[in-house]
């Protein structure tokens, strides 16, 4: 039945739980799609011109070479477009209070007064007496926005007028108004990238969380289903087990057999009672993955395994105690691990160079092994069979200990570990009335002897190499990648506290890193360029117009600390300060002052002196030419009243030298060259800030979108890396396991094809060896193990791709390879011994033995 729809024992429908992140991921996916469509439209809209063209109307005689013809010519070269109808009026009159402060002008109109100062206070009765900008109040939403808009437009006009512009100043004011009145949504690519990226990364993180929940739940459900199958098998076999138990003579039932039966009854009843509550917990969304449920599931799995082992042991032991069929197979199961270990030990010692152990000891050991393997066969009663097996085990243990004593005399290499004894083996022993395996038991003594022989001789068997390849220590980088790719083990779904603390620490560090990186990105994007103080005047073509040679070019370059991004021609016009400025002493102070009118006159006068370099059509200087007026006083001090430039500055960039134009402020410097260098540096910074506007999006929102995007991007990248590493590990296991299974199948086919030859060789050995009983039983176990290995190979070969990607597939493939190697060694050992016997017998009587090809060799 599919896991999505199940029923408990009461018939109540159980549905597969889902995590809230699955719904959130679907919702965020829809939001991301909508934001993506909106971002595409917004970015495309950035390449589409605004629908309305701003018109500029010139009224009256304004000066500054601002006429309708010059403004129209400039607009033809640099048109200004807006998102709404807009008209800019350049008027040679003052504004009324209603126009300036209340915005009572024509609809969609902006009036810019070319009067640089308000009317004299003596003319306060005049209605038109204010300089500045009047903006239609209906263009903005609030009084504060109205005041900010008119100040920004006025600043754009004044700062361009102050550097000698005329029609370009009018166009700059129109451009500033169009930008500030643009109420369309942001079309910034970086903003929409951050918004869509953050939404997409959040969607991916939620989806990963939902998939992780689904994967963990599916893992627990598979474990529950496997445990339920084991429990169901035991419950279905209870009647047969009870019949087997009752068939045994009560007087011949060992205490371990009765104890195992009572334990099976109690444990199966307890597991059946706990099954339904555990199923409900697994299908409960709130409790399915919590720690307590995981502990209950692990306990239920352990009980199911315990029940299976008890049932198998009781079924086998019951057949012995009740004199039923299957006694031989029960003893074969009990003797199989001893036979495997003993056969490996015999092969090691018989193929070793020289005589490490006396031949009689090996023959006695082989004979004792035969007695053990045939303990269940004979004419005596079944109870005697258990006793005979126990006696044979003790004798075999003594002989194995004797061999170990002889092997300890030889120098050994790397110490070999003795493999542990499985719990199921001890369960079977207990049900038969045998004590558990100890250090003095035959299996443990043979394993010790095997480890000693391997330490002396090295890896001489195929099983040694197979075990070494399966358990070889991986390289350091492989362990690191495996640890990164590893998921939680099935029995421990909850990570340890230290791991959780380490994980939260990494997340906190990642969050801090995202906050810092996002701040740097937003600062570099949203903030206007700043001074670097790291330049040397690169990109500046300096020219000095100084008839008196009062200023040295090298001095100006020495004081430069900024560079120009593009080549700029800087002309320093050195003039007599007293001839160009009205300088007035300030009573009580040691500095002088001038007037705005005097500063403006000086700037315009110097500009007119270079009329040959200006465009005759509009009187504007070329955009790559800037004049720095440097006025030298009689005392040798320098005054820099302002700049004269062909570059148009819009946005929030400021010349930094408009104080003289607006207020008549001047400064007499003792270092004229430094003053000129400072003006050039200011101009370099202005060019960097040229056209800079405040972002049309919320920078705080951009900051947090970048934080989330970077944070979840790194998390998702790490999850993808972990998934890819896990997938590569699974594929590696799949490829290795598949190759191992195919190789094992080929070896099994060879063993199966040579089974008849193996039987002939075994018969030859049986007829000539005193230890024939061991070889006969060994052949029986060999054929049974060959059949089991073949079935295992068939099952592994028929697995689906998904099943082969599981970790258990590689483990089963490695176990199959080791079993096939053991079968091959046993077959080769019998063939070797048969060949030696035939060659020895054919050489009797003095006849020279001829080469004979044995069957199958």
N, C-alpha and C positions, 0 to 999 in steps of 0.2 A: 504494500500500500504506500502511495507516495507520502512523503513527510509533510506535505502541505495540508493534508486532510487525514486525520486519524481519529480514533475513538478510544476512550478508556474502557475499563471493565464494566462501568455502569452504562455505557452507550453514549456518554456525553461526547460531543464533537470537539476535537482539539484542532486548532488551527496554528499554522506555523507563525511564531511571533516575528515582528519586524521592529526595527529601531526607529526612533523619531527622526534620526538623521536621514533616513531614506526619503521621508516626506519633505524634509527641508532641502535635500539635494534636488529633488524634482522641482520644488518651487524656485530654488536658486538657479536651476538650469533655465527655467522659463524667464526669470528676471535677466539672466545673462544674455539670453537670446534677444530680449527686447532692448537691453542696453547696447548690444552689438549692432542691432539695426539702427538704433538712434545714433550711435557713434559714426557709422558709415555715412548716414545722412548729414550729420554735422560736419564731418571732415570734407565731404563733397561740397557742402554749402560754402566752405572756406574758399573754394576755387571759383565760385559763382559770384560775379560782381553784384553789389547792392543794387536794388531796383531803381533808386532815385539819384539823380545827379544834383549836387549842391550848386546853387546859383549864387554868385557874388555880385552885388550891385554897389557901384561907387556913386556917392552923392556929393557934389560940390568939389571945391579945390582942397585936396587933402595934404598936399606936399608929399615928401618921401617918394616922389615919382609914382604915386598910386593913382592911376587913371583907369577908366573902364577898359581902354584898349590894352594897357599893360597887364591888367589882371586877367582879362580874357585870354591873352596870349599865354600867360603862365598856366591858366586852367587848361588850355588846349594841350600843353605839354604834360601837365600833371593834374588830370581830372580828379575831383573829389566826389565820392558817392556815399549815400546814406541809406539807411533802412526806412526812412520816412521823408516826406517832402520837407526841404529846409532851404531857407534863404538867409544869406548873410549880407548885411548892409554896412558898408564902410562910409560913415558920415563925418563931415567936417564941422560938426556942431557938438555942443554939450548935451547931456541927457537930462531929462527931468527925473525927479525923485520917483515918480510912479514907474517910469521906464526902467530905472536902475534897480530899485528895491522891490517893487511889486510885480515887475514883469508885464506891465500893461503895454505890450507892443502887438503888432499884427500877428495873426496866427502863423505858427511855424516860422517865425522871424527872429533873427538875432541882429542887434544893432551894435556896432563897434565904433566908438568915438575916437577920432584921431587926435583929439585934444589931450595932450599929455598931462595937464594939470587941471584941477578944478578952477572955476572962476574965482576971482578975488572975493574975499569975504565982504567987501564993500558992496558987491552986487548981489547980495543975498535975496533981494526981492525978485530977481530974474528966475523964471520957472526952469529954464535950461541952464544949469550951472555945474553939472557933474561930469567928470570924465569916467571912462570905464566901459562896461558892456551891459546892454539890456537884453534879457532873454525872455521869450514868451513863457509865462508861468505854466501854461498847460503842457509844456514839453517834459516836465519833471513831476514827480509825485509829491515832493515835500518842499518846505521852505529851505531847509538845510541843503537839500540837493540843488535847489535853485541857486543859492549863494555859492556853493562849491563850483557849479557849472560856470557861472559868470566870471568867477575869479580865475578858473583854469583857462578859459578862452582869452581873458584879458592878459594873463601871463604869457600865453603863447604868442599873442600879438606884440606885446611890449618887448619880450626878450629877442624877438627877431628884428623888430624896428631898431633896437638898441645896437645892433651890430651892422646897421647900414642897409638892411633889407627894406624893400618897398612892396611891390606886388607879391613877392614871396611871403612876406609877413601876413598879408591878407589871406593867401591860400593856406598858410600854416594855421591861422585861426579857424578857417573853415574845416580843415582836416581834424583839428582837435575837437571841434564841436560835433562832427560826424561820429568820431570814435566814442566820445563820451555819451552821446545820445543813442548809441547802438544798444538796443535792449534785446537783441536776438540771443538765443542760447549760445553757450560757449562752443567754439569750433576748434579749440585747442586739441591737437592730436595727443600730446602728452597727458592732458587731463582725461580724455576719454580712454586712452590706453590704460591709465591707472585704474579708472573706474571699472572698465570691462575686465581688466586683468585681475583686480581684487575679487570681483564677483565670480570669475571663472575659477580662480584658485580656491575660493571658499567653497564653491560647488564641488570641486575635486576633493577637497578635504572632507566634506560631508559625505560624499559618495564613498570615499575610502573607509570612513568610519562605519558606514552602513554595510559595506562589503566585509569589513573585518568582523562586525557583529554577525553577519550571515555565515561567514566561514567558521567562526568559533562555535556558533550554535549548531551548524551542520556537523562539526567535529564531535560535539557532545552527543548529538542525536545518533551518529554512527556508533559511538561507543555504547550508548544505551541499547541500540538495536542489537549489537553483537552480544552484549551481556544478556539481553532478553532471550536471544536464540539459545544461548548456552543453558539458561535456566529452563526454557521450554523443553529442551532435549532431556535434561535430567528429570523434570517432572513427568514427561512421557515415559521415561524408562524406570520410574519408581516401582511400578508393578513387577517388571522383570527383575529389578534389583531385589525387591522384597521376596520374590519367589526363590531367587538364588540364595538369599540369606536364610530363608526358612528351610531350604533343602539341605543346608549344612547341619551336620549332627551337633546339637548344642554342646555336647561334651567335647567336641573337637574344634569349637570356635575359639580362636585366640582372642586375648583381651583387646588387642589392636583392631581385630576385625569387628568385634562388637562395638568398640568405641567409634570406629569409623562409620558404622551404620547409624548409631545414635546421632552422631554429629551431622551426618547427611540428612537425616529426618529433620532435626532442629533447624539446620541452616537453610534447607530448602523451604521450610514453612516460613521462616523469618524473611527470606528473600522474596517470597511470593507476597507477603504482607507489605513489604516496602516498595514493591514494584510500581503500583498505581500512584501513590503519593509522589514518587520520583518522576514518573511520566508527567504528572500535572505540573510539577516544578519546571521540568524541561520545556514545557509548552507555555509557561507563564512568562510574559515579556519582562516583568520586573525582576523575577527571581531566577531566570534560566541561566544567567552567566555569573551569578554572585558566588562568593567563595564557599558558602555553606552548601549550595547545590553541587559545586564541584567536588567537595569532600564526600557528600553522600553518593555521588555517581562513582567516584573512585572506590568507595567501600563496596558498592553494589557490584562493580566489576571484579573486585578481588574475591567477593563471595561467589560470583558466578564461576570464576576460574577454579576456586577451591572446590566447588560442587562438581565441576567436570572431572577434576583430578580424583576426587573421592569416588565418583561413580565409576570411572575407569578402573580404579584400584579395587573397588568392591566387586565389580563384575568379574575381573580376572581372579581375585582371591576366592570369590564364591565358587567359581568353577573348580578350583582346586579342593576347597573344603567339602563341597557337595559331590565330589566325584563325577563332575559333568564334563562334557566335551569342551575343549579349549584349554585344558590343563597345560599341555605342551606349549601352546602359544603364550600363556601367561609366564611360564618360566623362561621362554625365549625372550620375552620383553624384559624380564628381570635380568637376564644374563647378557643381553645385547651390548650394553655399555662396557661390561667387563670383557666380553669377547673382542670388541673393537680395540680396546686399550691393550689387551694381551696380544692380539694379532700384530698390532703396530710395534709392540716391544720385541716380539719374536723376529719380525722382519728386520728391525734395526740391528739386532744382535747377530742374526745369521748372515747378514750381508756386510757386517763390519769387518775391516781388515784384521787379520790375526785372530786370536781366540781371547776375547775379553771375558767371556763366561764359559765355563766348562760345558762341553756338549751334553754330558749327563744331566746337568742342571736344567738345560733347555728342554731335554726330553722329558724330564720329570715335570717341568712347568707345563709342557704341552699336554702331558697325560692328565695332570690335575685339571687343566682347562676342559679336557674332554669329559671328565667325571662331572664337572660343574654343569656343562651344557646338556648332559644326558641324565641329570638328576631326576627329571620328571618321567623318565622312561624306565620301565622295568616291571617286574612281577610283584613287587611289594606294594603295600597300601599307599594311599595318597598322603597320609600323614607322614609316612616314612620318606616320601619324596621331598618334603620340606626339610626334614632332618638331614637327608642325604645331601641336599643342596647346601645347607648350612655347614655341614662337615666339609664338603668339597670346597666351599668358600674359604674356610679357615686354613685348609691345606694349601690352597692357591695363594692365600695371603702370606703364609710362611715362606713359600718358595719365592714369591715376589720380594719379600723383605731380604731374603738371602741374596738374590740378584742385586738388589740395591746396595747391600753391604759390599759386594765385589766391585760395583761400579764406582763407589765412593773412593776407591784407591787411585782412580785416574784423574789427571788434571782436567778441570772443566772450564769452559769459556763462560759466556754470559749465562747467568742463572735463569732457568726457565720456570715459569709459574705453573703450579698444579691447578688444573681447571676445577671449578667448584662443582659440587654435586647438586643435581636438580631436586626440587622438593617433591616432584611427582614420583621419583624413584624411591624416596623414603616413605611416601604414602603407600606405595605398593608393598614395600617390605613390611611396614607395620600391619597392613591388612592380612599378610601371610603369617604374622606372628614372629617376624624377624626383627632384630634390633636395627636402629638406624645406622647409617654409614658413619664410621669413626676413622681415626687415623690408622687403626690396626686392621680395618676391613680390607678385603681383597681389592676392591676398586680403587681405594685411596693408595694402597701399597703399589699397585701396578702403575697408577698415574705418577707416583713419585719416581719409580724406576724409569718410566718413560722420560720424565723430565731430566733425570740424571743422564740417561743415554743420549738424549738430544743435546744436552750441554757438552758432552764429551765429543760426540760425532758430528754435531751440527745438524742442519736441516737436510736430512737424507731422504725424506719421504715427500711425496707430492702433497700430502695433507699439511705438512709443515709449511710449505710454500704457500698453499692456499690460505692457511690461517694467518700467515705473516702478511700476505697481501691484503687480507680483509681487515686486519687490525693494525696495519702499519701506521706509524706516527706521521700525520701530515705535516707539511712545512708550515713555518710560522705565518706566512701570508695566507696560506690556505685556511689555517685555523681562524685567522682574523676575519676573512671573508665569510667563512661558515658561521662564525658567531654573529656577524652583521646580518646574514641572510636567514639565520635561524628564527623560528617561531616558537611560541611557548609549547612546552611538552604537554602531551595529552592529559597527564595526571595532575598537572599544575597550571591551571588556566590563569591563576592570579600571579602576577610578577612579584618577586620578593621586594621588601621595603627598600632595601638599598638600591635596587634597580629603579624603582619608582622615583626615589629621591634624585638619582642621577639623571633620569629622564626629565623630571621637572626642572632640574638645574640647567640642562641643555636648552630646554624650551625658554627658560627665563633669559639665558644668554642670547638665544636667537632673537627674542623679542627686543632686547636692548640693542642688539646690532641692527635690527630693522628700524628701530626708532632713530638711531644715529644716522644710518644711511639715508633714510627718507628725509630727515632734516637737511642733510647736505644737498640732496637732489633738489628739494623745494627751494632751498636758499639759492642755488645756482640758477634755477629757472625763473623764480618769481622776483627775486631782488634785483635792483638795478646794478649795473657794473660799478665797481669801486676802484679807487686808486690802488696801484700795485707797488709803487715806490721801488720798482726793480728795473726800470728802463734806463735808457741812455740817449733818448732822442732819435732812435732809429726810425726811418721813414720820413724824416723832416728835411726838406730842402730849404736851408736858411739863406735869406738875403737881407742885407742891412743897408738901408738908405740913410747914411750918416756922413754928411759933408764935413763935419768937424771931427770925425773919427773919435767920438767919445765912448763908443761901446765896442768891445772886442767879441768877435764871433766865438772864439774858443771859450771865453768866460760863460757865454750863454749855454753852450753845449755842456760845459762842466757841471752846471747846476741842473741839467735836465734829469728827471727821474721817471719819466713816462715815455712810452713808444707810441708811434702811430701805426694803426693796423693797415692803412693804405698811405701811399705817398701824398704828402701835403706840402705845399709851398708856403713858407712863413716869411713875410716881409716885415721887418722891424723898421718903422718910420721914426727916425730920431728928429725931434723938433725942439724949438725953444719954448719952454713952458710959459714964460711971461708973455710971449707973442700970441699964444693960442688960448690961454685960460685967463679968466679973471680971478686972481688970487687975493684974498682978503685976510688981513691979520685978525685973529680972534683975541679980544682983549682978555688978558690974564692967562693966556696959554701960549705955548711955544710952537704951535702949528697953525697952518693956514687952511682956509676953506674956500670952496668955489660955489657955483650955483648950477642947478640942473640945466638951465638954458645955456650957460657957458660950456658945460661938458658936451651937450648935444651939438652945439655949434662947432666945437673943436673936432668932434668925431666926423661930422658931415663934411667939414672943411678938408680934413685929411683925405677922406674918401674921394672927394671931388678932385683932389690933386692927382689921383691915379685913374682919372676917367678913361684914359687910353686903354686901361686894362679891363674895363667894364664892358658889358654888353650894351651897345648903343640903343637897342630896342627898349630895354627896361631899366638900364643903369645898374644892373646887378653884376657883382663880381663873379668870376668862375667859381664853381663849387670846391675846387682844390686850391684856392688862394685865400689866405687870411692875412690881414694887415694888423700888426700890433703897434698902436701909437705909443711911443715912448718919449715923454716930454721931459727935457732936462732943464732944471732951474739954474739960476745964476750961481747957486752954491754947489752945483754938481750933483744934486739929488735927482732921482727919477720918479716920474708920475706916470702911471698907466691908467688912463681914464676909462678904457674899455677896448673892445675888439671890433674889427670890421671884417666880416667874413662872407664868403659866398655860400657857405653851407647852411642849410635850413634845418633848424632844430625844432622837433615837435615832441609831444609827450611830456614827461615830467623832468626832462633834462634841463639843467640850468647852466647859464654861462658862468655864473659866479662873479661877474663883473658888472652887473647892471645897477649897482648902487650909485655909481656916478651919474648914470643916465637918469635915474628916477629921483635921486636926492642930492646930487652934486657932491657926493662924498669922494674925497681924494686922499691919497697917502703919498707922502714924500719919502722915498726910500734912499738910504745912503748907498745902496748897491743896485744901480740901474740894471746891470746885466742879470742879477738875480730876479729883479722884478719882471723883466722880459721873459726869462726862463719860466717863472711861475705862471705867467699868462699863457705861454705855450703849453705847459702841463695841463692847465685848466681846459684849454681847447682840446687836447688829446682825450681827456676824460669826457668832455662833452660829446665828442664824436663817438665814443664808446656807448654813451647813453642816448645817442640820437635815435629818435623814433620809439624809445622805450615807453610803453604804456603799462599801467597797472593791469594785472591779469584780469580777464573777464570771467574768472571762475573763483570759487572760494578756495584760497590757498590752504586753509585749515582742513577742508574736506579732501583736497589733493594729498595733503600730508598723511592723513589717516588711511586713505585709500592705498597709498604707496606702502605704508606700514603693513597693512593686511596683505597686500599683494606679495611683498617680499617675504613676509613671515610664512604664509601658506605656500608660496612657491618653493621655498627651501624644504619645508615639510614634505610637500608632494614629490620633490626631486628625490629626497631621501627614501620615501616610500617606493618610488619607482625603482631606485637602485636596489633596495632590499628585495623587491619583487623579482627583478631581473636576476639578482644573485641566487635567490631561491629557485627561480625557474631553471637557471643554468645548472644548479646543484641537482634538481630533479632530472633534467635531461642527461646529466652526467651519470647519475644513478641508473637511469633508463638505458642508456647506451651500454654502460658496463654490465648491468644486469642482463640485458638482451644478449650481449656477446657471450657472457658466462653461461646462460641457459642453452644457447645454440651449441657451444662447445661441449657442455654436459650431455646434450642429446646425442651428439655424434659419438661420444665415448660410450654412452649407454647402448647405442645401436651396435657398436663393436662388441661390447660385453654380451648383449643379447644374442648376436650372431654366433659368438663363440661359447655360448652356454653349454652346448653339447660337448665341445672340446674340453671345457672346464670340468664337466662331470666325468669325462674319461680320465683326465689327469688326476682328479680326486680319487677315482677308483684305484688308479695305479698306486697312489700314495697310501690309500687305505689298506691295500693288500700287502704292503711291504713295511709298514710302520707299526710299531707297538702302540702308538698314540692315534690309532685310526679312529677311535671314537671322537676325538677332538676334531679331526678333519671332516668326519661325517656330519657332526652337528654344525661345524663351521660352514659346510656346503649348504646345509639347510638354511642357516641364517643368511648366507650370501644370496641365495635365490629369493628369499623373502625381502631382503633389503633392496635387491635389484628391482623387484616388482614395485616396491614403494617408491623408489627413486624414479622409476619410469612414470608412475602416476603423477608424481610431483612435477616432473618435467612437462608432462602433457598439460597439467593445470596451469603452470606458469606460462607456457606457450600460448594458451588460449585466452589469457587475460587481455582486457581492453587497454587502450592507451592510458586512460585515466587511472586504471588500477596499477599499471606499470610505473606510473610516476610517483606512486606512494613509496615511502621509505621502507615499508615492509617487503616490497618486491625485491629490492636489492639484498636485504637480509636473507630472504628465502633462497635467492639465486646463489648467494655465497654458501649457504648451508648445503644446497644441492651439489655445488661444485666440490665441497669437502667430502660429502658422502660418496660421490662418484669416484673421487681420488682414492678414498679408502677401499672401495670395491675393486678398483683397478689394481691396487697394491696387493689385495688378498688374492685376486686371480693370478697376478704375476708371480706371487710367492708359490702358489700351488703348482703352476706350470714349471717354475724353476726347479722345485723339488722333484717333480715327476721326470723332468729331463735328466737331472743328475742321477736318479735311480735307474732310468733306462740305459744311460751311457755306462753306468757302473756294472749293470747286469750283463750287457752285451759284450763286455771285455773279459768275461770269465772264460777259462779254458785255454788261454793263450791266443785266441783269435783276435786279430786287430780289428777293433770296432770301426765300422764305416759310419759316415755321416748319415744320420736319419732325421728327416724333418717330422717333428711331432705334429699331431693334428692341431690345427689352429695356430701353428708357429712357423 
